[in-house]
Amino acid sequence: MKRSKYGAQPTVIDNVRFDSKAEARRYTELKLLLKAKQISELMLHGEAGFELRVMNRDTGEFVVIGEYQPDFVYYDVSADKMVYEDVKGFKTPLYRWKKKHVEAQ
């Protein structure tokens, strides 16, 4: 088995493979929040995401530059909003860039 670039250990819970123990642990926390009705509409990696776009300065048209697939998406009942969440052991340069881009978009 090939080792992860950052040493993460894949973990399976409920027949779902998570890329790391931290991601699997967060999934179990979210399941408890779902059961307590503090969140709803829980979706896992690959079930929800969106395109990252920028506007072409010359044409004014939006150009797709990538895709953002969060680890989890859910509706936070108390905050009355959808939450797009990534679980990371530490923040990589790519993570920092995508976070800024998603927040701006």
Secondary structure, 3 states (H helix, E strand, C coil): CCCCCCCCCCEEECCEEECCHHHHHHHHHHHHHHHCCCEEEEEECCCCCEEEEEECCCCCCEEEEEEECCCEEEEECCCCEEEEECCCCCCCHHHHHHHHHHHHC
